[in-house]
Amino acid sequence: MQQIGHWIEGTEVNGGDRHAEVFNPATGEVQAHVALATSDDLDRAVTVAAAAQPDWAATNPQRRARVLMKFVDLLHRDMDKLAEALSREHGKTLPDAKGDVIRGLEVVEFCIGAPHHLKGEFTDSAGPGIDMYSMRQPLGVTAGITPFNFPAMIPMWMFAPAIACGNAFILKPSERDPSVPMMLAALLEEAGLPKGILQVVNGDKVAVDAILDHPVIQSVGFVGSTPIAAYIYERASANGKRAQCFGGAKNHMIVMPDADMDQAADALVGAGFGAAGERCMAISVAVPVGEETADRLIEKLVPRIEALKVGPYTAGDDVDFGPVVTAAAKTNIHRLIQTGIDQGAELVVDGRDFKMQGYEDGFFVGAHLFDRVTKDMDIYTTEIFGPVLSTVRAKTYEEALGLAMDHEYGNGTAIFTRDGDTARDFAKRVNVGMVGINLPIPVPLAYHTFGGWKKSMFGDLNQHGPDAFKFYTRTKTVTARWPSGIKEGGEFSIPVME
Ligand code: NAD
């Protein structure tokens, strides 16, 4: 059995007695054991990080960026290996696994611009003989806790800006798919990152709580489910740490009567069922406006959903989506589907009997489509995180907008229409962080920022883009006067510019 330890001080170290099983979701087999850190393991990583960080912070930002440049090359070199390891533990298809790596790599590329992003501001002659300037300095030892669904992208979204800014970073990845984060750490070492600047501490709540309580750790980034995001935000903040915590989602796609119905149906199928619906930006609720639109949309969706190909990543590019991550996730998705039926929704495409031939023990879930879902049903209020699309019929645009606005989550949303006025009104009024217009998954690119609103985000600064350089630095502002500007005698009232 493969044993996965921790990455500490530039090398893989064994864990202690506690471990978790890592499954191959396609076969249902346990393929590795991952170590679960104790608070002593975490403390060791922090001690190493704290010792290494000052030299890294003193390394000029261009040199730090060059390590990231080399890292990008190595990611390209090992792309197939990374994608295979990712698919084997997560279950997503190989092209989707490559996308996971590439969306992370793009943020690394953005962070190569650190020398520019870290430049401060300067005011010449802010007063008589006085200059004022600001600088962005690293926080010190920083940490991040990441979810299972993007084991390459989300760690890179955190550690690339953190280390580009001169911090040390401790990553606590998901215990479901820890191999890729360990591979990323090894590649950064190969790229020339000094030991101790990026470390991986595998684990569960014990490791997370040790991070939240450790006095040396200055900031915590979190991405995962909303209850844990809220918990981490509260505990990290109570301990005086800077925290940005991103939570779950229930993304609505509004389909207006004037939308191109084929385009809308294609978009819904990709965004609802890609990665088996295990994306925080998946569309899980379709909201057609008007009965006729709803009927036309359902008519287009049914054959598309029935034709979806489910399978293991090894089956090649023909597969649309793979298994869900664990047996427990599969059970929970089936439980929620049953609540939908019990509470009166119409199950238009029923994937409950889906069996993957030759992979009967895998965690496969067939595609499901519900119609006539209402606001009070569990399948509407809860994030299912599986291949289940719900349709809520709205009578008017205002009612559709209200649905997206009243939902407790506010990660992403989309509208499909040919009407510029409606699209503009929607983008302006909806209280959701990321909005797509005729585009179902509006994940901003690396140089913009990513973040939801409402219960999808706790904190203020978003991930990547310029916000990341703010989150991983603090501003120091210097007011300087040299002898020729100094007047004789003390000044006793607050200086103001007259
Ligand atoms: P999760 O909340 O179960 O786990 C996330 C991390 O928290 C893992 O590292 C895990 O070990 C840790 N954790 C779990 N339980 C904990 C506890 N009780 N105390 C302390 N730490 C704990 O999430 P997941 O199942 O890995 O990921 C799926 C969720 O992540 C979905 O809700 C999805 O919407 C969300 N997500 C959000 C975004 C975003 O940017 N908003 C992006 C990706 C995923």
Boltz pocket constraint, residues with backbone or C-beta under 6 A from the ligand:
constraints:
  - pocket:
      binder: B
      contacts: [[A, 145], [A, 146], [A, 147], [A, 148], [A, 149], [A, 150], [A, 172], [A, 173], [A, 174], [A, 175], [A, 203], [A, 204], [A, 205], [A, 208], [A, 209], [A, 223], [A, 224], [A, 225], [A, 226], [A, 228], [A, 229], [A, 246], [A, 247], [A, 248], [A, 249], [A, 279], [A, 280], [A, 383], [A, 385], [A, 411], [A, 452], [A, 456]]
      max_distance: 6.0
